[in-house]
Amino acid sequence: MHGRYRRTVLRLTSMLRQLETERENTNLLVALQRDLVCLIRSTEKRIVKLRAEAAKETAYLKGTRPSKDKATQLKKRITLLNKRIEKEQYLKFIWKCFGDGIAFIYLDKFSLKHTFYSMEDYSPKQDAGALSGKEGFVLEWKAVKKVIKAGIPALLCDITNILRHGDVCFLVGSDPLLVEMKSSRNTNKRTER
């Protein structure tokens, strides 16, 4: 973990520990999720920027016939960019681990397994993907804040690693109560479920 994120990790850990003892503290629940959303989105923006740079360098390398020295420099730069992308993806995973911490405070760990693993072959389900640029994010975030304001703890599923389906999870009882939010009128098997 980079030294520059040390204070952020300590602050998030402190917030998570406080939430563990003060489960009814809705302001803290919202603040922690808001911080995670900001961190995940900024990390995703850096990933997009680095991928664009790597693609540009790769296209230049393949599209032109640079000298051997220039090609070696480009290959080193592409390798460096790919390593930075991996580090940012790992950082995104870490931020989502704090979201998992929220889920584990309120829900039973054995019930959460069903949201992570496929029941057909027990492999992990597909990850939620990017939070940045998601059309329905504003609707989902408004719903989470509205539900929490009503006194019901809720969690945005996209800021976790473990909640692999649904958009909003109500944190009541021991089992996750997942809700799919749709901003479109289109229907398919997923919306019917």
ZANU-102289 format. One line per field, with one value per atom (N, C-alpha, C): atom name; x, y, z. Coordinates in nm, 2 decimals, padded with zeros to 4 digits. Atoms other than C-alpha are relative to their C-alpha. Layout:
! residues N
name: c(CA:...)
c1: c(X:...)
c2: c(Y:...)
c3: c(Z:...)
//
This chain:
! residues 193
name: c(N:CA:C:N:CA:C:N:CA:C:N:CA:C:N:CA:C:N:CA:C:N:CA:C:N:CA:C:N:CA:C:N:CA:C:N:CA:C:N:CA:C:N:CA:C:N:CA:C:N:CA:C:N:CA:C:N:CA:C:N:CA:C:N:CA:C:N:CA:C:N:CA:C:N:CA:C:N:CA:C:N:CA:C:N:CA:C:N:CA:C:N:CA:C:N:CA:C:N:CA:C:N:CA:C:N:CA:C:N:CA:C:N:CA:C:N:CA:C:N:CA:C:N:CA:C:N:CA:C:N:CA:C:N:CA:C:N:CA:C:N:CA:C:N:CA:C:N:CA:C:N:CA:C:N:CA:C:N:CA:C:N:CA:C:N:CA:C:N:CA:C:N:CA:C:N:CA:C:N:CA:C:N:CA:C:N:CA:C:N:CA:C:N:CA:C:N:CA:C:N:CA:C:N:CA:C:N:CA:C:N:CA:C:N:CA:C:N:CA:C:N:CA:C:N:CA:C:N:CA:C:N:CA:C:N:CA:C:N:CA:C:N:CA:C:N:CA:C:N:CA:C:N:CA:C:N:CA:C:N:CA:C:N:CA:C:N:CA:C:N:CA:C:N:CA:C:N:CA:C:N:CA:C:N:CA:C:N:CA:C:N:CA:C:N:CA:C:N:CA:C:N:CA:C:N:CA:C:N:CA:C:N:CA:C:N:CA:C:N:CA:C:N:CA:C:N:CA:C:N:CA:C:N:CA:C:N:CA:C:N:CA:C:N:CA:C:N:CA:C:N:CA:C:N:CA:C:N:CA:C:N:CA:C:N:CA:C:N:CA:C:N:CA:C:N:CA:C:N:CA:C:N:CA:C:N:CA:C:N:CA:C:N:CA:C:N:CA:C:N:CA:C:N:CA:C:N:CA:C:N:CA:C:N:CA:C:N:CA:C:N:CA:C:N:CA:C:N:CA:C:N:CA:C:N:CA:C:N:CA:C:N:CA:C:N:CA:C:N:CA:C:N:CA:C:N:CA:C:N:CA:C:N:CA:C:N:CA:C:N:CA:C:N:CA:C:N:CA:C:N:CA:C:N:CA:C:N:CA:C:N:CA:C:N:CA:C:N:CA:C:N:CA:C:N:CA:C:N:CA:C:N:CA:C:N:CA:C:N:CA:C:N:CA:C:N:CA:C:N:CA:C:N:CA:C:N:CA:C:N:CA:C:N:CA:C:N:CA:C:N:CA:C:N:CA:C:N:CA:C:N:CA:C:N:CA:C:N:CA:C:N:CA:C:N:CA:C:N:CA:C:N:CA:C:N:CA:C:N:CA:C:N:CA:C:N:CA:C:N:CA:C:N:CA:C:N:CA:C:N:CA:C:N:CA:C:N:CA:C:N:CA:C:N:CA:C:N:CA:C:N:CA:C:N:CA:C:N:CA:C:N:CA:C:N:CA:C:N:CA:C:N:CA:C:N:CA:C:N:CA:C:N:CA:C:N:CA:C:N:CA:C:N:CA:C)
c1: c(00.09:00.00:00.09:-00.08:00.14:-00.01:00.00:00.24:-00.11:00.10:00.00:-00.14:00.13:-00.30:-00.01:00.00:-00.20:-00.10:00.10:-00.40:-00.14:00.13:-00.70:-00.04:00.03:-00.69:-00.02:00.02:-00.65:-00.14:00.13:-00.95:-00.12:00.11:-01.17:-00.01:00.00:-01.07:-00.06:00.06:-01.16:-00.15:00.15:-01.50:-00.07:00.06:-01.56:-00.02:00.01:-01.48:-00.10:00.11:-01.70:-00.14:00.13:-01.98:-00.04:00.02:-01.93:-00.06:00.05:-02.01:-00.12:00.12:-02.27:-00.08:00.08:-02.48:-00.11:00.11:-02.76:00.04:-00.06:-02.53:-00.02:00.03:-02.69:00.09:-00.08:-02.48:00.14:-00.13:-02.16:-00.01:00.02:-02.30:00.00:00.00:-02.37:00.14:-00.13:-02.04:00.11:-00.10:-01.84:-00.02:00.03:-02.02:00.04:-00.03:-01.98:00.16:-00.15:-01.60:00.04:-00.03:-01.58:-00.03:00.04:-01.77:00.10:-00.10:-01.53:00.14:-00.13:-01.22:-00.01:00.02:-01.35:00.00:00.01:-01.44:00.13:-00.13:-01.11:00.10:-00.08:-00.93:-00.03:00.05:-01.14:00.05:-00.04:-01.06:00.15:-00.14:-00.69:00.03:-00.01:-00.73:-00.03:00.04:-00.91:00.11:-00.10:-00.64:00.13:-00.12:-00.35:-00.03:00.03:-00.53:00.01:00.00:-00.57:00.15:-00.14:-00.20:00.07:-00.06:-00.10:-00.04:00.05:-00.32:00.06:-00.06:-00.18:00.15:-00.14:00.18:00.01:00.01:00.09:-00.03:00.03:-00.07:00.11:-00.12:00.23:00.11:-00.10:00.46:-00.03:00.04:00.26:-00.02:00.03:00.17:00.12:-00.12:00.52:00.11:-00.12:00.86:00.11:-00.10:01.06:00.13:-00.14:01.43:-00.01:00.00:01.53:00.00:-00.01:01.62:-00.14:00.13:01.29:-00.11:00.10:01.09:00.03:-00.03:01.27:-00.05:00.05:01.18:-00.15:00.14:00.82:-00.05:00.03:00.80:00.01:-00.02:00.94:-00.11:00.10:00.69:-00.14:00.13:00.39:00.00:-00.01:00.51:-00.02:00.02:00.53:-00.14:00.14:00.18:-00.09:00.08:00.04:00.02:-00.02:00.20:-00.07:00.07:00.05:-00.15:00.14:-00.29:-00.03:00.02:-00.26:00.00:00.00:-00.17:-00.13:00.12:-00.47:-00.12:00.11:-00.70:00.00:-00.02:-00.56:-00.05:00.05:-00.63:-00.15:00.15:-00.99:-00.06:00.04:-01.02:00.01:-00.01:-00.90:-00.11:00.11:-01.15:-00.13:00.13:-01.43:00.00:-00.01:-01.30:-00.06:00.07:-01.42:-00.15:00.14:-01.76:-00.04:00.03:-01.75:-00.01:00.00:-01.67:-00.14:00.13:-02.00:-00.10:00.09:-02.19:00.02:-00.03:-02.02:-00.04:00.05:-02.12:-00.14:00.15:-02.49:-00.05:00.06:-02.53:00.08:-00.07:-02.44:00.10:-00.10:-02.12:-00.04:00.04:-02.27:-00.11:00.10:-02.56:00.06:-00.07:-02.32:00.07:-00.07:-02.15:-00.09:00.09:-02.46:00.00:00.00:-02.42:00.13:-00.13:-02.06:00.02:-00.03:-02.05:-00.13:00.10:-02.25:-00.05:00.05:-02.48:00.02:-00.02:-02.42:00.13:-00.13:-02.05:00.09:-00.07:-01.94:00.12:-00.10:-01.72:-00.05:00.04:-01.72:-00.09:00.08:-01.99:00.08:-00.06:-01.90:00.00:-00.01:-01.78:-00.10:00.09:-02.00:00.05:-00.05:-01.77:00.03:-00.04:-01.70:-00.12:00.10:-01.89:-00.01:-00.01:-01.78:-00.08:00.07:-02.00:-00.13:00.12:-02.28:-00.13:00.12:-02.62:-00.09:00.09:-02.82:00.06:-00.07:-02.57:-00.07:00.07:-02.75:-00.13:00.12:-03.08:00.03:-00.04:-02.91:00.04:-00.05:-02.73:-00.11:00.12:-03.05:-00.08:00.08:-03.23:00.07:-00.07:-02.96:-00.02:00.01:-02.96:-00.15:00.14:-03.34:-00.04:00.03:-03.37:00.07:-00.08:-03.10:-00.07:00.07:-03.28:-00.13:00.12:-03.59:00.03:-00.04:-03.39:00.03:-00.03:-03.32:00.14:-00.14:-02.95:00.00:-00.01:-02.87:00.14:-00.14:-02.56:-00.01:-00.01:-02.47:00.08:-00.07:-02.37:00.13:-00.12:-02.12:00.12:-00.12:-01.89:00.05:-00.05:-01.83:00.05:-00.05:-01.65:-00.10:00.08:-01.90:-00.14:00.14:-02.24:00.01:-00.03:-02.22:-00.13:00.12:-02.58:-00.09:00.08:-02.84:00.07:-00.05:-02.79:00.01:00.00:-02.89:-00.03:00.02:-02.88:-00.05:00.05:-03.10:00.06:-00.08:-02.91:-00.08:00.09:-03.19:-00.01:-00.01:-03.19:00.13:-00.13:-02.91:00.02:-00.02:-02.98:00.00:00.00:-02.90:-00.14:00.12:-03.22:00.04:-00.05:-03.11:-00.11:00.10:-03.30:00.07:-00.05:-03.24:-00.07:00.06:-03.29:00.02:00.00:-03.38:-00.04:00.04:-03.38:-00.06:00.05:-03.48:-00.13:00.12:-03.82:00.01:-00.03:-03.66:-00.01:00.01:-03.73:00.08:-00.07:-03.53:-00.02:00.01:-03.49:00.05:-00.05:-03.28:-00.10:00.10:-03.55:-00.12:00.11:-03.81:00.03:-00.04:-03.61:-00.01)
c2: c(-00.12:00.00:00.12:-00.12:00.34:00.08:-00.08:00.57:00.11:-00.11:00.84:-00.04:00.05:00.62:-00.05:00.05:00.53:00.07:-00.08:00.81:-00.04:00.04:00.72:-00.13:00.13:00.36:00.00:-00.01:00.45:00.06:-00.07:00.69:-00.09:00.09:00.43:-00.11:00.11:00.16:00.05:-00.06:00.40:00.01:-00.01:00.47:-00.13:00.14:00.10:-00.05:00.04:00.02:00.07:-00.08:00.30:-00.05:00.05:00.17:-00.13:00.13:-00.17:00.01:-00.02:-00.04:00.09:-00.09:00.22:-00.03:00.04:00.03:00.09:-00.09:00.28:00.14:-00.13:00.57:00.02:-00.01:00.65:00.10:-00.10:00.96:-00.06:00.06:00.75:-00.10:00.10:00.48:00.07:-00.08:00.74:00.06:-00.06:00.92:-00.10:00.11:00.59:-00.04:00.03:00.50:00.11:-00.12:00.85:00.00:00.00:00.83:-00.11:00.11:00.49:00.02:-00.03:00.60:00.10:-00.10:00.90:-00.07:00.07:00.68:-00.10:00.09:00.41:00.07:-00.07:00.66:00.07:-00.06:00.84:-00.10:00.11:00.51:-00.04:00.04:00.41:00.10:-00.10:00.74:-00.01:00.02:00.68:-00.12:00.12:00.33:00.03:-00.03:00.46:00.09:-00.09:00.73:-00.09:00.08:00.47:-00.10:00.09:00.23:00.07:-00.08:00.50:00.03:-00.02:00.58:-00.12:00.13:00.22:-00.04:00.02:00.18:00.09:-00.10:00.49:-00.04:00.04:00.37:-00.13:00.12:00.02:00.02:-00.03:00.16:00.06:-00.06:00.37:-00.10:00.10:00.08:-00.10:00.09:-00.14:00.07:-00.08:00.13:00.06:-00.06:00.27:-00.10:00.08:00.12:00.08:-00.08:00.29:-00.07:00.06:00.23:-00.10:00.11:-00.06:00.06:-00.07:00.18:00.06:-00.06:00.36:-00.10:00.11:00.03:-00.06:00.05:-00.09:00.09:-00.10:00.23:00.00:00.01:00.20:-00.12:00.13:-00.16:00.01:-00.02:-00.06:00.09:-00.10:00.23:-00.08:00.08:-00.01:-00.09:00.09:-00.26:00.08:-00.08:00.02:00.04:-00.05:00.15:-00.12:00.12:-00.21:-00.03:00.03:-00.25:00.11:-00.11:00.09:-00.03:00.03:-00.03:-00.11:00.11:-00.35:00.05:-00.06:-00.14:00.07:-00.07:00.08:-00.09:00.09:-00.22:-00.07:00.05:-00.36:00.10:-00.11:-00.03:00.01:00.00:-00.04:-00.12:00.11:-00.39:00.03:-00.03:-00.26:00.09:-00.09:00.02:-00.08:00.08:-00.23:-00.10:00.08:-00.44:00.07:-00.08:-00.16:-00.01:00.02:-00.19:-00.14:00.13:-00.56:00.00:-00.02:-00.46:00.04:-00.04:-00.28:-00.11:00.11:-00.58:-00.10:00.10:-00.81:00.05:-00.05:-00.58:-00.03:00.02:-00.61:-00.13:00.12:-00.94:-00.13:00.13:-01.31:-00.04:00.03:-01.42:-00.12:00.12:-01.75:00.04:-00.05:-01.57:00.08:-00.08:-01.34:-00.09:00.09:-01.64:-00.02:00.03:-01.69:00.12:-00.11:-01.34:00.01:00.00:-01.41:-00.11:00.12:-01.76:-00.04:00.05:-01.91:-00.13:00.12:-02.19:-00.12:00.11:-02.39:-00.07:00.06:-02.44:00.06:-00.05:-02.26:00.09:-00.10:-02.01:00.14:-00.14:-01.64:00.06:-00.06:-01.45:00.12:-00.11:-01.17:00.13:-00.13:-00.84:00.10:-00.11:-00.53:00.08:-00.08:-00.35:00.14:-00.14:00.03:00.07:-00.09:00.27:00.13:-00.12:00.57:-00.02:00.00:00.65:-00.09:00.09:00.42:00.09:-00.08:00.56:00.00:00.00:00.44:00.03:-00.03:00.54:00.10:-00.11:00.86:-00.05:00.06:00.68:-00.09:00.09:00.41:00.07:-00.07:00.65:00.08:-00.07:00.86:-00.10:00.10:00.54:-00.04:00.04:00.44:00.11:-00.11:00.78:00.02:-00.01:00.79:-00.11:00.11:00.45:00.01:-00.02:00.53:00.11:-00.11:00.86:-00.05:00.06:00.65:-00.09:00.08:00.46:-00.15:00.14:00.14:00.00:00.00:00.07:-00.07:00.05:00.01:00.02:00.00:-00.04:00.00:00.00:00.04:-00.12:00.12:-00.30:00.02:-00.02:-00.16:00.04:-00.04:-00.05:-00.12:00.12:-00.41:-00.10:00.12:-00.72:-00.11:00.12:-00.96:00.00:-00.01:-00.83:00.01:00.00:-00.94:00.02:-00.03:-00.88:00.09:-00.10:-00.62:00.13:-00.13:-00.25:00.06:-00.05:-00.17:-00.12:00.11:-00.41:00.06:-00.04:-00.35:-00.09:00.07:-00.44:-00.03:00.04:-00.58:-00.15:00.15:-00.93:-00.05:00.06:-01.17:-00.03:00.02:-01.23:00.13:-00.12:-00.97:00.01:-00.02:-00.82:00.10:-00.07:-00.71:00.05:-00.06:-00.47:00.05:-00.04:-00.41:00.13:-00.13:-00.05:00.01:-00.01:00.01:00.14:-00.13:00.35:-00.01:00.02:00.20:-00.08:00.07:00.06:-00.14:00.13:-00.24:-00.11:00.12:-00.58:-00.12:00.12:-00.90:-00.10:00.10:-01.21:00.05:-00.05:-01.02:00.09:-00.09:-00.75:-00.08:00.08:-01.02:-00.07:00.06:-01.20:00.10)
c3: c(00.00:00.00:00.00:00.01:-00.10:00.13:-00.12:00.18:00.00:00.01:00.05:00.03:-00.04:00.12:00.14:-00.14:00.47:00.09:-00.08:00.63:-00.04:00.05:00.41:00.06:-00.05:00.51:00.15:-00.15:00.88:00.03:-00.02:00.85:-00.02:00.03:00.68:00.10:-00.10:00.93:00.13:-00.12:01.22:-00.02:00.02:01.06:00.00:00.00:01.00:00.14:-00.14:01.36:00.08:-00.07:01.49:-00.04:00.05:01.27:00.06:-00.06:01.42:00.14:-00.13:01.76:00.01:00.01:01.65:-00.13:00.12:01.39:-00.03:00.02:01.43:-00.05:00.04:01.33:-00.15:00.14:00.99:-00.07:00.06:00.93:-00.03:00.03:00.96:-00.11:00.11:00.73:-00.13:00.13:00.46:-00.03:00.02:00.51:-00.04:00.04:00.49:-00.15:00.13:00.17:-00.10:00.09:00.02:-00.02:00.01:00.09:-00.09:00.08:-00.07:-00.15:00.14:-00.38:-00.06:00.05:-00.42:-00.03:00.02:-00.38:-00.12:00.11:-00.62:-00.13:00.12:-00.88:-00.05:00.04:-00.87:-00.04:00.04:-00.89:-00.14:00.13:-01.19:-00.11:00.09:-01.36:-00.03:00.03:-01.32:-00.08:00.08:-01.46:-00.15:00.14:-01.77:-00.07:00.06:-01.82:-00.03:00.02:-01.78:-00.12:00.11:-02.02:-00.13:00.12:-02.28:-00.04:00.03:-02.25:-00.05:00.04:-02.28:-00.14:00.14:-02.59:-00.10:00.09:-02.75:-00.03:00.01:-02.69:-00.08:00.07:-02.82:-00.15:00.14:-03.13:-00.08:00.06:-03.20:-00.03:00.01:-03.15:-00.12:00.11:-03.39:-00.13:00.12:-03.64:-00.07:00.06:-03.70:00.02:-00.02:-03.73:00.06:-00.07:-03.46:00.00:-00.02:-03.41:00.11:-00.10:-03.19:00.14:-00.13:-02.90:00.04:-00.03:-02.93:00.03:-00.03:-02.95:00.14:-00.13:-02.64:00.11:-00.09:-02.46:00.01:00.00:-02.57:00.07:-00.07:-02.45:00.15:-00.15:-02.11:00.05:-00.04:-02.09:00.01:00.00:-02.18:00.12:-00.12:-01.92:00.13:-00.12:-01.66:00.01:-00.01:-01.75:00.04:-00.04:-01.72:00.15:-00.14:-01.38:00.09:-00.07:-01.27:00.00:00.01:-01.40:00.11:-00.09:-01.19:00.15:-00.13:-00.88:00.03:-00.02:-00.93:00.01:-00.01:-00.98:00.14:-00.14:-00.65:00.10:-00.09:-00.48:00.00:00.01:-00.61:00.08:-00.08:-00.46:00.15:-00.14:-00.13:00.05:-00.03:-00.13:00.01:-00.01:-00.20:00.12:-00.12:00.09:00.12:-00.11:00.32:-00.02:00.03:00.15:00.05:-00.05:00.23:00.15:-00.14:00.59:00.05:-00.03:00.60:00.00:00.02:00.47:00.11:-00.11:00.73:00.13:-00.12:01.01:00.02:-00.01:00.94:-00.04:00.06:00.76:00.05:-00.04:00.83:-00.11:00.10:00.66:-00.09:00.08:00.55:-00.11:00.09:00.38:-00.11:00.10:00.20:-00.11:00.10:00.03:-00.12:00.11:-00.19:-00.09:00.09:-00.33:-00.08:00.06:-00.43:-00.09:00.08:-00.56:-00.08:00.09:-00.85:00.06:-00.05:-00.74:-00.09:00.10:-01.06:00.01:00.00:-01.04:00.11:-00.12:-00.72:-00.03:00.04:-00.91:00.04:-00.03:-00.82:-00.11:00.10:-01.00:-00.06:00.06:-01.23:00.08:-00.08:-01.06:-00.06:00.05:-01.09:-00.11:00.11:-01.32:00.06:-00.03:-01.32:00.06:-00.07:-01.09:-00.08:00.08:-01.30:-00.13:00.12:-01.59:-00.01:-00.01:-01.47:-00.01:00.02:-01.59:00.13:-00.11:-01.29:00.13:-00.13:-01.02:00.08:-00.07:-00.93:00.06:-00.05:-00.89:00.12:-00.10:-00.68:00.13:-00.12:-00.45:00.07:-00.06:-00.40:00.08:-00.07:-00.30:00.13:-00.12:-00.05:00.10:-00.09:00.11:00.06:-00.04:00.12:00.10:-00.09:00.28:00.13:-00.13:00.54:00.08:-00.07:00.62:00.07:-00.06:00.69:00.11:-00.12:00.95:-00.03:00.04:00.75:-00.06:00.06:00.69:-00.14:00.14:00.32:-00.05:00.06:00.11:-00.15:00.14:-00.24:-00.04:00.03:-00.39:-00.08:00.09:-00.64:00.08:-00.07:-00.36:00.09:-00.07:-00.24:-00.10:00.08:-00.37:00.01:-00.03:-00.22:-00.06:00.05:-00.33:-00.16:00.14:-00.70:-00.08:00.08:-00.80:00.08:-00.07:-00.71:-00.01:00.00:-00.69:00.14:-00.14:-00.33:00.09:-00.10:-00.03:00.13:-00.13:00.27:00.10:-00.10:00.58:00.12:-00.11:00.79:00.01:-00.02:00.94:-00.03:00.02:00.87:-00.15:00.14:00.50:-00.08:00.08:00.23:-00.08:00.08:00.08:-00.11:00.11:-00.26:-00.09:00.08:-00.48:-00.13:00.13:-00.85:-00.04:00.04:-00.96:-00.15:00.14:-01.32:-00.04:00.05:-01.49:-00.14:00.13:-01.82:00.01:00.01:-01.92:-00.06:00.07:-02.10:00.11:-00.09:-01.95:-00.06:00.03:-01.96:00.11:-00.11:-01.75:00.13:-00.12:-01.50:00.07:-00.06:-01.44:00.05:-00.05:-01.41:00.13:-00.12:-01.14:00.11)
//
